[in-house]
Amino acid sequence: MTLRELILSVDSDQYSDSLPYQKLREIKPEYGSSRHIQVKLIDGKIAVTNAHVGSMGDILTYPIDVEPELNISKVQLLDAILHELSDNGFSESEESDFWSDFDNLQKAKIVR
């Protein structure tokens, strides 16, 4: 399953207040690559890697590889990925500015 497929498979009403979720729903998937989003358990916490490599349109097309021993629901999986993308360190205005410019490919390539 790709990140795009995961986003479309959950109840969107549950994420009505999530700016990252809303932005990811709006972004058009792009070419993608052979990269995968990796999800595993490290020191008792869910760790997500490769969610910051490429433009957001690319990231939407990446398959998600979940460690076989990690038994989580789609909602828990999406929450972990959204948490990784937003990092919960932004103020509301910083997060809004960040996501407003995130579909700007030129800026995304500079940031990444």
PyMOL commands that set and color helices and strands:
alter all, ss='L'
color gray80, all
select helices_A, chain A and resi 3-9+12-15+19-26+56-59+74-86+92-101+105-111
alter helices_A, ss='H'
color red, helices_A
select strands_A, chain A and resi 37-42+45-49+64-66
alter strands_A, ss='S'
color yellow, strands_A
deselect
rebuild
show_as cartoon
